[in-house]
Amino acid sequence: VSDLRPSTLPGSLDVSRSMFDLRSPPHRFMKRYDSVSSVPSSASSRKDSQGSNRSLDTITLSGDERDFGRLNVKLCYVSSAEQIWITVLHCKDLTWPSSCGENPRICVKGILTLPKPVHFRSSAKEGCNDIEFMETFVFAIKLQSLQAVRLVFKIQTQTPRKKTIGECSLALRELSSQESNHWLDISPPSK
């Protein structure tokens, strides 16, 4: 007979942490699933942005409701001038709520999350599947200050009214004089 009770010795360590270790509480490794499919049950009742229920087979396993698109940016730090160069290239596969209309004007707002945040904004372009911005922003900031902050991008509609429709961010820990190219997944705006 095996002793299934947790060890009562003081300071004893559980060496095994596998899901077959009977001493571990089962909820630590298990998720609840619907009997209909292998999608976690919390995802089965989600609604899309228009408020209609979606069938289980249209929900991705990660639980994302839909793909919001991607933002392409380039970063470079010019140490001789102590400048960060941020180039907003384009948005691909961008989606927006139907309440924003057929082709809203869209811009990208950037924020360097320093103690005193630095804000910048691209020009507004007509919304489509692939929006080209090709705009560079230059700020004189010491490299040490930048390596502890994030660069946040908010995708915003300008018409019919100003509204954030998605966002993404990037840590600046590895900023260098070598220009780096980044594709950032846009996610729903945080509440």
DRENDO-1510 file (C-alpha; in Angstrom, 1 decimal, always signed):
<recs>
REC; n; res; u; v; w
REC; 1; VAL; +0.0; +0.0; +0.0 .
REC; 2; SER; +1.4; +3.4; -0.9 .
REC; 3; ASP; +1.1; +6.4; +1.5 .
REC; 4; LEU; -0.7; +9.1; -0.6 .
REC; 5; ARG; -0.6; +11.7; +2.1 .
REC; 6; PRO; +1.8; +14.7; +1.7 .
REC; 7; SER; +5.2; +14.2; +3.5 .
REC; 8; THR; +5.1; +15.5; +7.1 .
REC; 9; LEU; +8.8; +15.7; +7.6 .
REC; 10; PRO; +10.0; +19.3; +8.3 .
REC; 11; GLY; +12.0; +20.7; +5.4 .
REC; 12; SER; +11.4; +17.7; +3.1 .
REC; 13; LEU; +11.5; +18.5; -0.5 .
REC; 14; ASP; +9.3; +17.1; -3.3 .
REC; 15; VAL; +11.9; +16.0; -5.8 .
REC; 16; SER; +9.4; +14.9; -8.4 .
REC; 17; ARG; +7.0; +17.5; -9.9 .
REC; 18; SER; +5.6; +15.4; -12.7 .
REC; 19; MET; +1.9; +15.2; -13.4 .
REC; 20; PHE; +2.0; +11.6; -12.2 .
REC; 21; ASP; +3.2; +12.5; -8.8 .
REC; 22; LEU; +0.3; +11.4; -6.6 .
REC; 23; ARG; +1.3; +13.7; -3.7 .
REC; 24; SER; +0.7; +16.8; -5.8 .
REC; 25; PRO; -2.7; +18.3; -5.8 .
REC; 26; PRO; -4.3; +17.4; -9.2 .
REC; 27; HIS; -5.5; +20.9; -10.0 .
REC; 28; ARG; -1.9; +22.1; -10.3 .
REC; 29; PHE; -1.4; +20.4; -13.6 .
REC; 30; MET; -4.9; +20.0; -14.9 .
REC; 31; LYS; -7.2; +22.3; -16.9 .
REC; 32; ARG; -10.9; +21.8; -17.2 .
REC; 33; TYR; -12.0; +20.9; -20.8 .
REC; 34; ASP; -15.4; +20.8; -22.4 .
REC; 35; SER; -16.6; +17.4; -23.5 .
REC; 36; VAL; -17.4; +18.7; -26.9 .
REC; 37; SER; -13.8; +19.6; -27.9 .
REC; 38; SER; -10.3; +20.1; -26.5 .
REC; 39; VAL; -10.8; +23.8; -26.1 .
REC; 40; PRO; -10.7; +25.0; -22.4 .
REC; 41; SER; -14.3; +25.5; -21.3 .
REC; 42; SER; -13.7; +29.2; -20.4 .
REC; 43; ALA; -13.2; +29.9; -24.1 .
REC; 44; SER; -16.4; +28.2; -25.3 .
REC; 45; SER; -18.8; +30.9; -24.2 .
REC; 46; ARG; -16.7; +33.9; -25.5 .
REC; 47; LYS; -18.4; +36.4; -27.7 .
REC; 48; ASP; -16.8; +38.3; -30.6 .
REC; 49; SER; -16.6; +42.1; -30.9 .
REC; 50; GLN; -20.1; +42.1; -32.4 .
REC; 51; GLY; -21.5; +40.3; -29.4 .
REC; 52; SER; -22.5; +37.0; -31.2 .
REC; 53; ASN; -21.6; +33.6; -29.8 .
REC; 54; ARG; -19.0; +31.8; -31.8 .
REC; 55; SER; -18.9; +28.0; -32.4 .
REC; 56; LEU; -16.2; +26.1; -30.6 .
REC; 57; ASP; -14.4; +25.1; -33.8 .
REC; 58; THR; -13.7; +28.8; -34.7 .
REC; 59; ILE; -11.8; +29.5; -31.4 .
REC; 60; THR; -8.1; +29.0; -31.5 .
REC; 61; LEU; -6.5; +26.9; -28.9 .
REC; 62; SER; -4.7; +29.9; -27.4 .
REC; 63; GLY; -8.1; +31.4; -26.6 .
REC; 64; ASP; -7.5; +34.5; -28.8 .
REC; 65; GLU; -10.7; +35.7; -30.3 .
REC; 66; ARG; -9.1; +36.9; -33.5 .
REC; 67; ASP; -5.9; +38.1; -35.1 .
REC; 68; PHE; -5.5; +41.9; -34.6 .
REC; 69; GLY; -2.6; +42.2; -37.0 .
REC; 70; ARG; +1.1; +43.0; -36.7 .
REC; 71; LEU; +3.2; +46.1; -36.5 .
REC; 72; ASN; +6.6; +46.3; -38.1 .
REC; 73; VAL; +9.2; +48.7; -36.5 .
REC; 74; LYS; +12.9; +49.2; -36.7 .
REC; 75; LEU; +15.1; +50.4; -33.8 .
REC; 76; CYS; +18.6; +51.8; -33.6 .
REC; 77; TYR; +20.6; +53.6; -30.9 .
REC; 78; VAL; +23.3; +56.1; -32.2 .
REC; 79; SER; +25.6; +56.2; -29.2 .
REC; 80; SER; +27.8; +59.0; -30.5 .
REC; 81; ALA; +24.8; +61.4; -30.4 .
REC; 82; GLU; +22.9; +59.5; -27.6 .
REC; 83; GLN; +19.8; +59.2; -29.8 .
REC; 84; ILE; +17.2; +56.5; -30.2 .
REC; 85; TRP; +15.8; +56.1; -33.8 .
REC; 86; ILE; +12.4; +54.5; -34.0 .
REC; 87; THR; +11.0; +53.8; -37.5 .
REC; 88; VAL; +7.3; +52.8; -37.8 .
REC; 89; LEU; +7.2; +50.8; -41.0 .
REC; 90; HIS; +3.8; +49.3; -41.4 .
REC; 91; CYS; +0.7; +47.5; -40.0 .
REC; 92; LYS; -0.2; +44.2; -41.6 .
REC; 93; ASP; -3.5; +42.3; -41.4 .
REC; 94; LEU; -5.0; +45.0; -39.2 .
REC; 95; THR; -8.6; +44.6; -38.0 .
REC; 96; TRP; -10.8; +47.1; -36.3 .
REC; 97; PRO; -14.3; +47.0; -34.8 .
REC; 98; SER; -17.2; +47.6; -37.3 .
REC; 99; SER; -18.2; +50.7; -35.2 .
REC; 100; CYS; -15.1; +52.4; -36.6 .
REC; 101; GLY; -16.6; +52.3; -40.1 .
REC; 102; GLU; -15.3; +50.8; -43.4 .
REC; 103; ASN; -12.0; +52.7; -43.8 .
REC; 104; PRO; -11.2; +54.7; -40.6 .
REC; 105; ARG; -8.1; +57.0; -40.5 .
REC; 106; ILE; -5.5; +55.1; -38.4 .
REC; 107; CYS; -2.3; +56.3; -36.7 .
REC; 108; VAL; +0.3; +54.7; -34.4 .
REC; 109; LYS; +0.9; +56.4; -31.1 .
REC; 110; GLY; +4.3; +55.5; -29.4 .
REC; 111; ILE; +5.2; +55.9; -25.7 .
REC; 112; LEU; +8.6; +55.4; -24.2 .
REC; 113; THR; +7.8; +54.5; -20.6 .
REC; 114; LEU; +10.4; +56.6; -18.9 .
REC; 115; PRO; +9.6; +58.3; -15.5 .
REC; 116; LYS; +8.5; +61.2; -17.6 .
REC; 117; PRO; +7.0; +59.4; -20.6 .
REC; 118; VAL; +7.9; +60.4; -24.1 .
REC; 119; HIS; +5.0; +60.4; -26.6 .
REC; 120; PHE; +5.0; +60.5; -30.4 .
REC; 121; ARG; +2.4; +59.9; -33.1 .
REC; 122; SER; +2.5; +58.9; -36.8 .
REC; 123; SER; +0.4; +60.7; -39.4 .
REC; 124; ALA; -3.0; +59.2; -39.9 .
REC; 125; LYS; -3.5; +56.9; -42.9 .
REC; 126; GLU; -6.6; +55.4; -44.5 .
REC; 127; GLY; -7.4; +52.0; -42.9 .
REC; 128; CYS; -6.6; +49.0; -45.0 .
REC; 129; ASN; -5.1; +45.5; -44.8 .
REC; 130; ASP; -1.5; +46.8; -45.1 .
REC; 131; ILE; -0.9; +50.4; -44.0 .
REC; 132; GLU; +2.5; +51.9; -44.8 .
REC; 133; PHE; +3.8; +54.5; -42.4 .
REC; 134; MET; +7.5; +54.7; -43.1 .
REC; 135; GLU; +8.1; +57.4; -40.4 .
REC; 136; THR; +11.2; +57.8; -38.2 .
REC; 137; PHE; +11.2; +59.4; -34.8 .
REC; 138; VAL; +14.5; +60.5; -33.1 .
REC; 139; PHE; +14.9; +61.3; -29.4 .
REC; 140; ALA; +18.0; +62.2; -27.5 .
REC; 141; ILE; +18.0; +59.9; -24.4 .
REC; 142; LYS; +20.9; +58.2; -22.6 .
REC; 143; LEU; +21.2; +54.5; -23.3 .
REC; 144; GLN; +21.2; +53.5; -19.6 .
REC; 145; SER; +17.8; +55.3; -19.2 .
REC; 146; LEU; +16.3; +53.3; -22.1 .
REC; 147; GLN; +17.4; +49.8; -21.2 .
REC; 148; ALA; +15.0; +49.6; -18.2 .
REC; 149; VAL; +11.9; +50.8; -20.1 .
REC; 150; ARG; +9.4; +49.6; -22.7 .
REC; 151; LEU; +8.3; +51.0; -26.0 .
REC; 152; VAL; +4.5; +50.8; -26.2 .
REC; 153; PHE; +2.6; +51.3; -29.4 .
REC; 154; LYS; -1.1; +52.1; -29.5 .
REC; 155; ILE; -3.0; +51.6; -32.8 .
REC; 156; GLN; -5.7; +54.3; -32.9 .
REC; 157; THR; -8.5; +55.4; -35.2 .
REC; 158; GLN; -8.8; +59.1; -35.8 .
REC; 159; THR; -12.1; +59.0; -37.5 .
REC; 160; PRO; -15.0; +58.9; -36.8 .
REC; 161; ARG; -13.6; +59.4; -33.3 .
REC; 162; LYS; -10.3; +58.8; -31.5 .
REC; 163; LYS; -10.2; +55.3; -30.2 .
REC; 164; THR; -7.4; +52.8; -29.4 .
REC; 165; ILE; -8.1; +49.6; -31.3 .
REC; 166; GLY; -5.0; +47.6; -30.4 .
REC; 167; GLU; -1.6; +47.8; -28.7 .
REC; 168; CYS; +1.8; +46.1; -28.6 .
REC; 169; SER; +5.1; +46.7; -26.8 .
REC; 170; LEU; +8.8; +45.9; -26.8 .
REC; 171; ALA; +11.5; +45.9; -24.1 .
REC; 172; LEU; +14.5; +48.0; -25.0 .
REC; 173; ARG; +17.1; +45.9; -23.0 .
REC; 174; GLU; +19.0; +44.9; -26.1 .
REC; 175; LEU; +19.0; +48.3; -27.9 .
REC; 176; SER; +22.2; +48.7; -29.9 .
REC; 177; SER; +23.8; +50.6; -32.8 .
REC; 178; GLN; +22.9; +47.6; -35.0 .
REC; 179; GLU; +19.5; +48.4; -36.5 .
REC; 180; SER; +17.0; +45.8; -35.3 .
REC; 181; ASN; +13.8; +44.8; -37.2 .
REC; 182; HIS; +10.7; +43.8; -35.1 .
REC; 183; TRP; +7.3; +42.3; -35.9 .
REC; 184; LEU; +5.0; +42.9; -33.0 .
REC; 185; ASP; +1.6; +41.1; -32.5 .
REC; 186; ILE; -1.1; +43.6; -31.9 .
REC; 187; SER; -3.5; +42.6; -29.1 .
REC; 188; PRO; -6.7; +44.1; -27.8 .
REC; 189; PRO; -6.3; +47.3; -25.9 .
REC; 190; SER; -5.9; +46.8; -22.1 .
REC; 191; LYS; -8.9; +48.0; -20.1 .
</recs>
